[in-house]
Amino acid sequence: MKMKLEKNWTTDNNGFALNDSEVQRYISVVPNENQLTLQEKPFYAFFHFGMNTANDREWGAGVETAKDFDITKIKPEQWVKAVKDAGITGVILTCKHHDGFCLWDTKYTDFNVMNTKIHTDIVKAVADACYVNDIDFGVYLSPWDMHEPCYATPEYNDYFVNQLTELLTNYGEIFEVWFDGAKGANAKAFTYDWKRYYETIHKLQPKANIAICGEDIRWVGNEAGKARKNEYSVVPASLRECESTEKNSQSSEGDAGRLQKVDTMDEDLGSRKVLEKNAYLAWYPAEVDVSIRKGWFYHKKDDRTVKSVRKLFNIYLNSVGNNCTLLLNIPPTDKGVICSKDVSRLKALGEKIKAITANPVIEQSFGELKSDQGYIEFNFAQPTKLKYFVAKEDISKSQRVEKFDLYLKKSNGKYKKAYAGTIIGARRIVKLKGTYTGAVLVIRQSRSTPYIKSVGFYG
Ligand code: FUL
């Protein structure tokens, strides 16, 4: 290799100490088994479906009755097949949204789907369709409940735990439990017994990740499908406190627009500058949640807002390809199906995602880089048109890489800097253009020695 690469982590680590006690403190923070598993299956779907689908609302008012749910048939197999086509591996269903209406056969309230025309346990129907199609199943259960009379009394904690217990006992394995932080600005004040909720989940579904108002998965902080430039998974432990999530969440039915802007988020959650000021750190990776349409629930008038394949693919690259997981909402209609427009976008999206790694030029696994190895060199068998670079850190050893550069070798032997990167984390996907004969990945800055799980170049 003829280029000068004296500036890499093995020489000066960009001016940072490579292995001091602070660095050791950061890299001692690692994912648990459930978080590791989720990073291997980073793309899953939300189904917002329920009373709001029937009433063409986003939140409802809390005064609805079971009769208002006048949907008479659903085709969950079609829902699941549609998302499977996009390469999605899991589904989270809104079993109870803020309106309090329950999509399952619950003992604890009459305000449920068994007292409606459809008389079908919808949670079971969706869970079964997932099972048959080898898709993971998860539950959304809104802590805020505008219908339940005991809301905001101590009894509500029992009610909530009872409902959780039903959902976590009767519907097979649950991969994620999603606790929404949203609550109406005028709703009664109430302190949820999070500790008890979490204990119930740990006992009944030890493999489930708890998201948002939960300890395992962090809300990215907006509903626009955007992630920060650097999404660190090691962050101050205080971010797991539900109060701050609740404060930033939606606070009225019409408030969703605010969250479609990204300036609601703090940009830096995990650089050294932030971590050094915090005594307690946690592994708390970000999940990007976004709807394929304007609303979370289906509205005919939103048919023209279905995001383009290009937009969806960019969201994918900026979330899954940027150390986040992606929770894409696809709302079934009041006819009980997913709209054909959404179905065809999902299919085309799935094809684009598959194409990322369809033509490997080189795929290589590594491990801990040696202390004198500041870069990794790749030589292709012949000049090759490149489209993607995909790198993964071994995150069981924490998130270490803070800066890297990617050089590509031209046919005349010269190198061009194709990408100046920052973090890698679970997965970094970079789009490339042009024909090259080789490449060099230079790690510029790392928290101790990098652990690179794999690097791939694709045509
Ligand atoms: C928000 C809720 O208020 C929306 O209705 C939706 O469920 C979204 C995923 O979370 O906070």
Boltz pocket constraint, residues with backbone or C-beta under 6 A from the ligand:
constraints:
  - pocket:
      binder: B
      contacts: [[A, 58], [A, 180], [A, 181], [A, 182], [A, 183], [A, 249], [A, 250], [A, 289], [A, 296]]
      max_distance: 6.0
